[in-house]
Amino acid sequence: MNETLHLCIVSERLLPNLIPALMLRPQQVLLATSEEMAQRGFTRRLAGLLAARGFAVAVKEGLPSGGLSGMVDFARSWLEEVTQAHPQATRVLNITGGNKLMTIAFLQALWGRVDDILYTDTAHGVLEQLAPPRGASTLELTGVLDVSLYLAAQGMVYREAVSDSADWRGRAQRRMRLTQHLGREAPTLGPFLGTVNWLANAALGAGGDVLVAPRQRFDRPPLGRWRAAIRGVDEAGVARFDGGCGLEFADAEGARYLGGGWLEEYAWHAARALGPDDVRMGVTGDWEDTERGRNELDLVVVHRNRLLLMECKTLRLGRTEQGDTELMYKLDSVGDDVRGLFGEVVLLSARQPSRIVVDRAEHHRIRVVGPDRLGRLKTDIAAWMRTGRFPPA
């Protein structure tokens, strides 16, 4: 059986989009790279990801960053080298990577001289086959990326996720009824959520890992909706309610849950029920660039090789200018680094965000889901899974 040689152009923001076509079948991958892509580590990253998954990888350096004629000469010379070294091989050109000028150059140089030309259209979930003489055709792309591989393509080394633990998933399932209640009733429970958030954080030590003051008290006995919610907290085993003002947390996890973790779980349950290719909650990862250190991501969903990143907040947004600025900076910075070209970033807020927060988020291409919309979060995630676009508010 003849070997298949897959010729690709390395580019910065398209690494997750190059991988799906390559993983259709085992083959040798040949990467053309410019000096800039090599120096910035993108070539090494892609080559390492492919090699770790069993592909034979070879790198051809020297691709010009500009100048059409030089790019055409490079492509022709490269193909001649490949043909001489592998005269019986099937040669496939992938034009997903590179800049527009590189795409034009490689098409001009190699059209009719390779056995197939592929383009990964991640936005529509298809693989376009362009080469003659067979003529153009379209194949549906299957989801081959999971959370760890998608993040790795963006330069983040996946370490772990809270949801990886079977024990944690069991506990999350047992308090699911409470989680769903808090999510559905968030529009009317704003002050309650703020109060229990404060009590939960007061129960925890610095860092939130140790329960230092498990016994906390409301200023007055909860009534009405508050009482129904706190009874749900008691029934779920998160904290014991004494029927008056006293609330005693069972453990640090219960305090973290009531201090905001419930919203992450609400989103995780909503996404998981829809069966995406992968969904992880409480993701921890380290950037290749050690200066950026470690990041924590509340919820990451990958479906049909696209990414949805959700940040979950239960404190009231819009209280302080500095707090809002820091949040938007974090979301914008992490979002740009993680999402790539076809990722979406969503901010979930259990408290009604201010108009300023919403406007700032939109400026940074971040969707905002407030308490009034939490009840339809599952529907919105389903729409993203179908279209790759999270519905606007």
Secondary structure, DSSP 8 states (H G I E B T S, - for coil): ---EEEEEE--STTHHHHHHHHTTS--EEEEEE-HHHHHTTHHHHHHHHHHHTT-EEEEEE---SS-HHHHHHHHHHHHHHHHHH-TT-EEEEE-SSS-HHHHHHHHHHHTTTSSEEEEEEGGGTEEEE--TTT--EEEE------HHHHHHHTTEEEEEEGGG-HHHHHHHHHTHHHHHHHHHTGGG-HHHHHHHHHHHHHHB-TTS-SBS--EEE-SS---HHHHHHHHHHHHTTSEEE-SSSEEEESSHHHHHIIIIIHHHHHHHHHHHTT--SEEEEEEEEEESSGGG-EEEEEEEEEETTEEEEEEEE-S-TTS-HHHHHHHHHHHHHHHHHHH-TT-EEEEEESS---HHHHHHHHHTTEEEE-HHHHTTHHHHHHHHHHHS-----
